[in-house]
């Protein structure tokens, strides 16, 4: 097995884990070429859209700083440290950073104020070592969608775009990469894609409001986009958005997005569609994804081996894998350079937050 290919196969994986400790599996992944981690939440926290009392009581900024430093040391290079820090949804960093208002309150705020609040929040996250938000959610939800209940910004594409673009500008000005999700826009879906096959039915014309929001956030400079977990029969009846060459091609070629493409959770039933996880990982890369979100307990070594095997047997183009890995590494390097230049960060203190410039 080529060492270059092996390290590239690990570099395109984004393992998620709910704890705040690097276990042996994640350390081995980083030692072998991995450059990204997702500090996730438990299934119960995901469903509650809120971090547990135990987590909020025990986690500190020092925990996040420590794990970011350990990850970089294991990798021997800059690492992307991701969290779900959504607007109106899951806020993984709970009270450790200045909070963002609820979705209804955001609609009453100017774009400038939203951008300033987003910058303050992301600056605090950045000094903790977090440099990638899997947010904002920009799906324009107009129908039944229990999956995005209490996580979306509503049915008005103009408002969704206004709020999301302000959030993106503020977050990325603070040196944190924002991720617009879930392309091409899940305006309705009856099932939770984590546990059932999710379908977004309807004609292509029904997707236009959602696609227009993605055009707006791309124009605002969003650095990453996440295709979603559902199947869109009008675009591709056989593959989820995260594994579809047609849908990722629409994002890359028609909408001219040239940033990082991060798959949704490949462990989701709606993405797997009765295929193995290793097969799904290769399919997502072939479709054009650069970074694959998976559970840290999903068998990272086996996934990496399958990716290398796919290159060696001609199923996956070698240069496509190397290009994806290099794109992920470059974003981690750029993120490190941004923090080296210094940031204004906000520290929680009694009665509020203290903002000052730091150089790490």
Secondary structure, 3 states (H helix, E strand, C coil): CCHHHHHHHHHCEEEEECCCCCCHHHHHHHHCCCCEEEECCCHHHHHHCCCCHHHHHHCCHHHHHHHHHHHHHHHCCCCEEEECECCCCCECCHHHCCCCCCHHHHCCCCHHHHHHHHHHHHHHHHHCCCCEECCCECCCCCCCCHHHCCCCCCCCHHHHHHHHHHHHHHHHHCCCEEEEEEECCCCCCCCCCCCCCCECCCCHHHHHHHHHHHHHHHHCCCCEEEECCCEECCCEEEEEHHHCHHHHHHHHHHCCCCCEEECCCCCCHHHHCCCCHHHHHHHHHHHCCCEEEEECCCCHHHHHHHHHHHHHCCCCCHHHHHHHHHHHHHHHHHHHHHHHCCEEEEEEECCEEEEEEECC
